[in-house]
Each structure stands twice: as structure tokens, then as C-alpha cells.
Amino acid sequence: MLKTINRVMSSLEDTLLKPNKNNGSILLVDDHGLFRQSVHSLLAETFPQSRIMEAHDGEDALQLLRQGSYGIAILDISMPGMNGFELASHIRKLYPKTKVVMLTSYNEKEVLNHAKQVGAKGFIVKEDAANDLTDCIHCVSNGSTYVSKSMSRYAFQF
């Protein structure tokens, strides 16, 4: 009985600590360095077994994607050059196993719908990131979708 409980607890820890059963690597793409570093710290604390890489724009992100696989890509929408929607479309076509989460300051229904159209599985408003991001990563990693609590009135449409 004790062995069974330990096995279940170990399995539960693996599910909760690793953001993706197949690939625990996370790519974080945002052009604001201080915000990116803060999110990186939150992710590193929450998912200590994950490899977390940062990119400051879409081109940098594509370069990192060419060099290795990622279970999750967290993308800002407004970036110089290639925006997050364009990057999400590229990721969906070139790296279909990488799940996209949009992390943005926009909280409009139209932006959420556009994120869905380009294949995002999660949508987090930056002001909610501290509370929602880890839940989002767990949900998306396990095949579900996730929308920030502040956007929940639109969630049934995502």
C-alpha cells in the first residue's frame, strides 16, 4: 500500500513540476527585457526541472526553435519586426508539437479570437501573469486551453 501511495505521489509531482510530459523546455519571447527576466524567474522557481530560453523578438525565437525543441512557447504580441501572431503562425506550421501561449497587455475579445485563429492554446493578460501563468502552462501542457481569469467572459469562445 505504501509503495502504491509513493508511486502515485511521485507521478503527481512529475505532472505538477514538469510543464510538459514530452518536453519540459519553455521558450519565452518578449521584447521588454525586465518583464522577460521577471517571467523567467517565476518560471524557473515554479518549474525547476525545465530549460527556459529567452528571445527578444520573433527572428531570435525562430533561431532558438531551429536549434532545439520546446514544449511551450510563450509569446508577446507586440514586438518589433515579426509580431506574436505571425510568430505563432510560423510555430504552428514549422513546430506543431510546440504549444503556444500568448502573454500580452491586450485584453480585448478580438485579440483573443485572433490568438485562437493562429493556434494559441493559452492567452494570458500580463496584469494577470503572476496569478495565471503557471496554471496556464499546466493546462496547456496537458492538452487543454487556458484564458486569463480577467478574460473568462470570453473563455467559452476560446
C-alpha positions in Angstrom: 0.0 0.0 0.0 2.8 2.4 0.9 4.6 1.7 -2.3 1.4 2.5 -4.3 1.0 5.8 -2.5 4.6 6.7 -3.1 4.3 5.8 -6.8 1.1 7.9 -7.1 2.8 10.9 -5.2 5.8 10.6 -7.5 3.6 10.6 -10.6 1.7 13.6 -9.3 4.9 15.5 -8.6 6.1 14.8 -12.1 2.8 16.1 -13.5 2.8 19.3 -11.4 6.5 20.2 -11.7 7.1 19.5 -15.4 5.2 21.8 -17.7 5.1 19.2 -20.5 5.3 15.4 -20.2 7.2 15.2 -23.5 9.3 18.3 -23.5 9.8 20.5 -20.4 11.6 23.2 -22.4 9.9 26.7 -22.4 10.7 29.5 -24.9 9.8 32.9 -23.6 9.6 35.7 -26.2 9.1 39.3 -25.2 10.9 42.5 -26.3 10.8 44.0 -22.8 13.9 42.7 -21.0 12.9 43.5 -17.5 9.4 41.9 -17.9 11.0 38.9 -19.6 13.5 38.4 -16.8 10.7 38.6 -14.2 8.7 36.0 -16.0 11.8 33.8 -16.4 12.4 34.0 -12.6 8.8 33.0 -12.0 9.0 30.0 -14.4 12.4 28.9 -13.0 11.1 28.9 -9.5 7.9 27.0 -10.4 9.4 24.6 -12.9 13.0 24.0 -11.7 13.4 21.0 -14.0 12.6 22.9 -17.1 15.0 24.5 -19.6 13.9 28.1 -20.1 15.2 30.1 -23.0 14.6 33.7 -23.9 14.2 35.6 -27.1 13.7 39.3 -27.6 11.9 39.1 -30.9 10.4 36.7 -33.5 13.5 36.2 -35.5 15.5 35.4 -32.4 12.8 32.9 -31.3 12.8 31.1 -34.7 16.6 30.8 -34.4 16.2 29.1 -31.0 13.5 26.9 -32.3 15.8 25.7 -35.1 18.4 24.8 -32.5 16.2 22.7 -30.3 12.6 21.7 -29.4 10.3 23.4 -27.0 7.1 22.1 -25.3 5.7 25.6 -24.9 6.4 29.0 -26.4 5.2 32.0 -24.5 4.8 34.9 -26.9 4.2 38.6 -26.5 2.0 40.0 -29.3 3.5 43.5 -29.8 7.2 43.1 -30.8 9.3 44.9 -33.3 9.6 43.1 -36.6 7.6 39.9 -36.5 4.6 40.2 -34.1 3.4 37.4 -31.8 0.6 36.4 -34.2 3.0 36.0 -37.1 5.4 34.0 -34.9 2.6 31.8 -33.6 1.6 31.0 -37.2 5.2 30.1 -38.0 5.5 27.9 -34.9 2.2 26.1 -35.7 3.4 25.3 -39.2 7.1 24.5 -38.6 7.0 23.2 -35.0 3.5 21.7 -34.5 4.4 20.0 -31.2 5.2 23.3 -29.6 2.2 24.7 -27.8 1.8 28.5 -28.0 0.7 30.7 -25.1 0.1 34.4 -25.8 1.2 36.7 -23.0 0.0 40.2 -23.7 -1.2 43.6 -22.4 -4.2 43.4 -24.7 -7.5 42.3 -23.1 -9.9 42.7 -26.0 -12.1 39.9 -27.3 -10.8 40.5 -30.9 -7.2 39.9 -29.8 -8.2 36.7 -28.0 -10.0 35.5 -31.1 -7.0 36.3 -33.3 -4.8 34.3 -30.9 -7.1 31.3 -31.3 -7.0 31.7 -35.1 -3.2 31.4 -35.2 -3.3 28.3 -33.0 -2.6 29.6 -29.4 -3.7 27.2 -26.7 -3.4 29.8 -23.9 -4.0 33.5 -23.6 -2.7 35.4 -20.5 -3.1 39.1 -19.9 0.2 40.5 -18.5 -1.5 42.0 -15.5 -2.7 38.5 -14.6 0.5 36.7 -15.3 1.7 36.3 -11.7 -1.5 34.5 -10.8 -2.4 32.7 -14.1 0.8 31.8 -15.9 1.7 28.6 -14.1 -1.9 27.3 -14.2 -1.9 28.1 -17.9 1.3 26.1 -18.5 -0.1 23.1 -16.6 -3.4 23.2 -18.6 -1.8 23.7 -22.0 0.9 21.1 -21.3 -1.9 18.6 -20.6 -3.8 19.3 -23.8 -6.3 21.8 -22.5 -6.7 25.5 -23.3 -6.5 28.4 -20.9 -7.6 32.0 -20.8 -6.7 34.6 -18.1 -9.3 34.9 -15.4 -9.9 38.6 -16.4 -10.8 37.3 -19.9 -13.1 34.5 -18.6 -16.2 36.1 -20.0 -14.8 35.2 -23.5 -13.4 31.8 -22.4 -16.2 29.6 -23.9 -15.3 31.0 -27.3 -11.6 30.1 -27.0 
